[in-house]
């Protein structure tokens, strides 16, 4: 579904990603973990052309990701993204936010989209908040609207960029619960940048550990998180599970 082949990305003279080789298969949930600044979010943003990369290849199925090609529009309809900061339109209700993409990007009929958007908001537990504006919603509710908005595009895969990092601790669980439901019930392909190690252990098929712009270790989630082989992975997991 998603494939990286020696992908490299720099900001000026600073190399952020230094030769990424990785695959995410259809229906897999893959968690991307690693220290801050290791390139996790940048790796995600290269998948749908939000960041151009300088070397190697990123493929969605058989399509090359290249922001300069017309095919980037098709890629962005096939791969949705959920951001750290929700990125909802403040002047649109929850329902209107979810409807926006299918109407204006996919050119679908508003009546059909409204029905699907309403069902998705019910799916994420926001039936009573359809007419609410983002400012009146909690962070956890806004992120659930953002997940419903991503699903409304009927994507083949969803990218989650630290979806709980901007939330108060008591709101983290409600978002992770929705994501776990997607993984278990929808057979959705998901690539998740996260520091929620317990979520990765319980939900992910595989985990990739990114360090200094390279994938230092990868493997089945439970195996890697319980018995990491790489010393850098061991040190990272020790720090995040037993912070000083």
LINBEL-V381728 format. One line per field, one symbol per residue. ss: DSSP state (H for helix, E for strand, - for the rest). phi: phi as a letter, one per 20 degrees, with the letter a starting at -180 (. if undefined). psi: psi as a letter, one per 30 degrees, with the letter a starting at -180 (. if undefined). Layout:
ss=???
phi=???
psi=???
//
This chain:
ss=-EEEEEEEEEE--EEEEEEEEEEE----EEEEE------HHHHHHHH-------EEEEEE--EE------HHHHHHHHEEEE----------EHHHHHHHHHHH-----HHHHHHHHHHHHHH---HHH---EHHH--HHHHHHHHHHHHHH----EEEEE-------HHHHHHHHHHHHHHHHHH--EEEEE---HHHHHHH--EEEEEE--EEEEEEEHHHHHH----HHHHHHHHHHH---
phi=.ccdclfcbcdmeeeecdpedaccegneddddcqfgneofffgffffdmfcfddbmbccdmddfebfeegffffffeececdefdmleffedfgfffffgfgfeeemefgfffgfffffffffemcgedfeeegfedfgfffffffffffffelfebcdddlfdfedfgfefgffffffffffeddlefcdcebdefffffedffccdddblmceeabrggffffecfeffffgfffffeecff
psi=ekkkjhkkkljbfjjekhikjlkjlkfljkkjlllkgfgeeeeeffeggfkklflakkkjbgkkjjfflffeeeefffjlkklegehljfgkleeeeefeeeefefhlkeeeeeeeeeeeeeegghefgegklefgkleeeeeeeeeeeeffghlflkkjjifgfgkkeffeeeeeeeeeeeeeffhkkkjjklgieeeeefekelkkjkkhgljfkllkeeeefeikekeeeeeeeeeffik.
//
